Amino acid sequence: MKTDRSTTLFQRSQAFIPGGVNSPVRACKSVGSLPRFIDRAEGCRLVDADGNTYIDYVGSWGPMILGHRHPAVVQAISDVLARGTSFGAPTDLELELARRVTEAVPSVEMVRMVNSGTEATMSAIRLARGVTGRDIVIKFDGCYHGHADTLLVDAGSGVATLNIPGSPGVPASVVQHTLSLPYNSPEAVQAVMAEKGGDVAAIIVEPVAGNMGMVAPKPGFLETLREVTAQNGSLLIFDEVMCGFRVAYGGAQSLYDIRPDLTCFGKIIGGGMPVGAYGGRQDIMGQIAPEGAIYQAGTLSGNPVAMAAGLATLEQLRKPGAYETLENRSRRLAEGLAEAARRNRIPVSFNRVGSMLGMFFTDQPVVDFASAKMSDLDRFGRYYRHMLDAGIYLAPSQFEAGFVSLAHDDDAIAQTLEAADAALATLSA
C-alpha cells in the first residue's frame, strides 16, 4: 500500500498546523502510525491521497450514519446552496430541524442550535448553573464532553489517547467546582450527592459512553442519576453528542426510558456538517437570552447548509427498518469479530449498543474508564496497523468507539471480518 502522498502532506502540514493535524487523535501517535490524508468518500468507503481505498468505521467520528455522500443529503445541500451559505439570521430550515428534534426526543421541548458538541455541552452547563444558582458539576471518568475548561477533567477521547490528565491552560479555580466520579458506579454518585447534593447544579453523563471506547450503562446507573438529581433539585444532562440518533431515533434516553432535563446533540443532526444543539424542558430553555438572562450566542448557529443536511439525514433515519438494518449489520460485525478473536485465542472484550461498538484488548469486562485502561495498547496498535494495511479504517485509539452505517453492506462486513481474522492471527503468532 503506497503512502508517499499522505506522508508528504503530513510533513508539510507540521510546518503550518500544530502536530500537522487539527484534532490530536488524528496524528495516530498512540498506534505508531502516520495519518492517511483523505481525498474523497462514498458510501462506507474512503479514498486517501495515494488512491488507497478503506472501509470506514470512523464515520467522521459518528455522524455519517447514512454513509458518505448519501444522495439525499447531497441533494439537500445542493438545493440550499442556491439560496445562500450563511445569513446570520433565522430561516425556515432551523425551525423545521428544531421541530423534528423535539418530535423525536421525548424530553426535549425546545432546542437551541449551536456549532459543535463542545459548544452544546458548555452552554448546557452554563444554563444549568444559571437556573439552579449552584456551581458544582459532576461528570464521570472517561466521559469526554468537549474541550471547554470546566469539563476537561479526567476526560476520555483524545485526552485519554494521549495520556493527558487534564490540560495546561486550565486554571485550578476553573475546575474546582467539577467533580469526576467512576462511570457505572451508582454508589459513588449516591455518596457524593448525600454530602454535596444541595450545591450540585448538574450531573452530565454520556448515557452510552463512546469516548473511552464504547461502554454501556449498567442497569440502574442512569436510573440512579435521575433519582438523585430530582431529589436534590439538580439538573440531569445527557450528552448525546455521539449516541443521539445513533443508538435509536430518540437517542439513548428513549432506549433506556430515562428523561433528562437537558440533552446535548452533535453533528449527526447536521448530516456531518458542523452542528450541535442543546435542548430540554421549556421552563429551563426559556431562561436563555433573549427570553431570559442566561446568555449564549453564535453567528453561524442554524447555518442553512447544515440545517438542510440534518433534515435530510433525519428524514432517511425515520424510514421503516432503518434502525433494524443498523442493528442487524452491527450485530453480525460484532459477533464475527468475537469469533475471530476466539479462534485466534486473543483476549478481547466487546461492548455494543446499536451501531456503536467497542473492542478492547483485555480479558476483563470493560465497564468504566479504569477497566478500559487495562487494555493492551501495544496489541491494539499492532492490530490497528494490520487492519489499515488491509484497507480497514478504524479510529486510531483504543479509547474511541467504532461506528457502523447503513452503507456497510454484506460485502463490506465480510471483507472486514476476513481482514480482522488475518490481523488477529498475526497477533497470536
C-alpha positions, 0 to 999 in steps of 0.5 A: 500500500503506497503512502508517499502522498499522505506522508508528504502532506503530513510533513508539510502540514507540521510546518503550518498546523500544530502536530500537522493535524487539527484534532490530536487523535488524528496524528495516530501517535498512540498506534505508531502510525502516520495519518492517511490524508483523505481525498474523497468518500462514498458510501462506507468507503474512503479514498486517501491521497495515494488512491488507497481505498478503506472501509470506514468505521470512523464515520467522521467520528459518528455522524455519517450514519447514512454513509458518505455522500448519501444522495439525499443529503447531497441533494439537500445541500445542493438545493440550499446552496442556491439560496445562500451559505450563511445569513446570520439570521433565522430561516425556515430550515432551523425551525423545521430541524428544531421541530423534528428534534423535539418530535423525536426526543421525548424530553426535549421541548425546545432546542437551541442550535449551536456549532459543535458538541463542545459548544452544546455541552458548555452552554448546557452547563452554563444554563444549568448553573444559571437556573439552579444558582449552584456551581458544582458539576459532576461528570464521570471518568472517561466521559469526554464532553468537549474541550471547554475548561470546566469539563476537561477533567479526567476526560476520555477521547483524545485526552485519554489517547494521549495520556493527558490528565487534564490540560495546561491552560486550565486554571485550578479555580476553573475546575474546582467546582467539577467533580469526576466520579467512576462511570457505572458506579451508582454508589459513588454518585449516591455518596457524593450527592448525600454530602454535596447534593444541595450545591450540585447544579448538574450531573452530565453523563454520556448515557452510552459512553463512546469516548473511552471506547464504547461502554454501556450503562449498567442497569440502574446507573442512569436510573440512579442519576435521575433519582438523585438529581430530582431529589436534590433539585439538580439538573440531569444532562445527557450528552448525546453528542455521539449516541443521539440518533445513533443508538435509536431515533430518540437517542439513548434516553428513549432506549433506556426510558430515562428523561433528562432535563437537558440533552446535548446533540452533535453533528449527526443532526447536521448530516456531518456538517458542523452542528450541535444543539442543546435542548430540554424542558421549556421552563429551563430553555426559556431562561436563555437570552433573549427570553431570559438572562442566561446568555449564549450566542453564535453567528453561524448557529442554524447555518442553512447548509447544515440545517438542510443536511440534518433534515435530510439525514433525519428524514432517511433515519425515520424510514421503516427498518432503518434502525433494524438494518443498523442493528442487524449489520452491527450485530453480525460485525460484532459477533464475527469479530468475537469469533475471530478473536476466539479462534485466534485465542486473543483476549478481547472484550466487546461492548455494543449498543446499536451501531456503536461498538467497542473492542478492547484488548483485555480479558476483563469486562470493560465497564468504566474508564479504569477497566478500559485502561487495562487494555493492551495498547501495544496489541491494539496498535499492532492490530490497528496497523494490520487492519489499515494495511488491509484497507480497514479504517478504524479510529486510531485509539483504543479509547474511541468507539467504532461506528457502523452505517447503513452503507456497510453492506454484506460485502463490506462486513465480510471483507472486514471480518476476513481482514480482522481474522488475518490481523488477529492471527498475526497477533497470536503468532 
